[in-house]
Amino acid sequence: MGARQPCVTLCLLVVGLFFYSGAALAQAVATLTVDDVSAGAGETVAIAVRAENVQTKIVGIQGRISYQPSVMQVTQLTFNEAFLCSVCITAQNVQTDTGEIRFLATLVMDTADPIGLEDTVLFTLGAKAVGNPGDSTPIDVTFEFVKDTDHNILEVDEKDGSLTITGGENVPPSVDFSFTPANPQVNEAVSFNEACLDPDGRIDTWFWEFGDGNTLTVQTPSLPVSHSYVRGGNFNVSLTCTDNRGATGSATKSITVGAKRGGPTIYVFPNPCNGLCTFYYEFPTNAQSAELFVFNVRGERVFSSQLNLNTNQFGWNASDELGRPLPNGPYFFFAVVTTDQGLIKTPVAVLVVQK
């Protein structure tokens, strides 16, 4: 589409349809609306022309659009895909220097089941903001006719739109978030709710880092996300929001996850372990301290360690209390838990070291 393109075909189509439609009777009102949009300088946006409150199907449109070319340049006009059938007729002429578009589209009808458009997007403009921040242009649309399946001209209510160029220097978004519950436990779902605002545009992506190595990218605004932790402890949760012009803002908050306590139970996985044994445990809610004990087959204690009640696992490198690697073979282990009601010992279990 270049400046002042020839429109011989368009003119012939316009003349023929004009005389055909002259005797048609006006029908019920439909509302044809142009979007109001905003864009940063140099940004390309889509501007839709929509049909609403259509009482009968639309099969043909013809008209023109005008705008200020110093503020907006139209890069393309895309008709609804229904107008793009092999036997349909479409035509357009974009005058980039004067800011005017002429358009025509008509559908071929099947009398048994007329093809036509109801409440939908008739066509979309690809428009680039070429002015300065604060500039604005009306987008005026005039429909010379809108026809229904009987070739009657529909009476329409036209609502013009506009494009406004936002801001100067892009302002980064402000970022905040909240989460519930405030004091979650291991394996309990935590709901995170974003509160990002962009003063001169929109938020395009929300990137979550949950502090335990897991991340999530979201592209739906105000969508709460859920995450659970498999171990207890303190985690720094970060949210980074990116706006439509690439600026980012971040916020970080700490969340404390309590160990899920039941039991008491303790086990090793995997078992046999190949030099790094991981003990998993659950203790009563009134546990005050806990200690792990490991013995060899002769009943000699080879290792012991205090266990952290704020988590639910402990890693052991299969070495004795002096740091010497233990030989392969079976070992016995249990934990002793101190509570406000006394000591509780877990059942004795077997682990196998196999390096």
GIQUI-V304149 format. One line per field, one symbol per residue. ss: DSSP state (~ for helix, > for strand, _ for the rest). phi: phi as a letter, one per 20 degrees, with the letter a starting at -180 (. if undefined). psi: psi as a letter, one per 30 degrees, with the letter a starting at -180 (. if undefined). Layout:
ss->???
phi->???
psi->???
This chain:
ss->_______~~~~~~~~~~~~~~_____>>>>>>>>_>>>>>___>>>>>>>>>_____>>>>>>>>>_____>>>>>>>>_~~~~____>>>>>>>____>>>>>>>__________>__>>>>>>>>>>______>>>>>>>>>>>>>____>>>>>>>_>>>>>>_______>__>>>>____>____>>>>>__>_____>>>>>>>_____>>>>______>>>_____>>>>>>>>>>>____>>>>>>>>>>>______>>>>____>___>>>>>>____>>>>>>>>>_____>>>>>>______>>>>__>_____>___>>>>>>>>>>>__>>>>___>>>>>__
phi->.dflfgcfffffffffffffefefefdffdddcdfeccbfgnedcededddclfebfecbcbrbccbeffdcceeacdfggfedffdeccbbbdefedmccdbbbbeeddffbgeaddfaefbceecdfdedgnfbcfdedcefbcdefemfeefcdecfcbcceekdffeffecbbcbbffcfdgmefdedcfbecdfcabedccddcendnecbdccdflefddbcdebepeceeccdddefdnfcbcbccecddeffdbmecbbdbfbfddocddedbccffefdabcecccefenefdabafdffeccbbeceldffenefeffqecdbacddecfdpecdfgfcdcdebe
psi->jakhlkheeeeeeeeeeeeefeglkkalkkkjkkkkllklkfkklkjkjkklhkflkkfkkkalklljffekkkflkjlkfffglfglklkljjjfffhkkklkkklkkjfeikklkbjakelkkjkkjfalkflkkljkkkjeljkafggkkkkljkjlalkkkllckkkllkkllllkleillkgkkkkkklikkjfgblkekjjkjffgfklkkkgjkgjklkklkfllakkjkkkkkkafgfklllkklkkkkkkkkbbklklkkljlkhfjkjkklkllfgkelkkkkklafggkkfklkkkkfgaglkkkghlafggkkkllaklkllkkkklfgakkklkklklkkj.
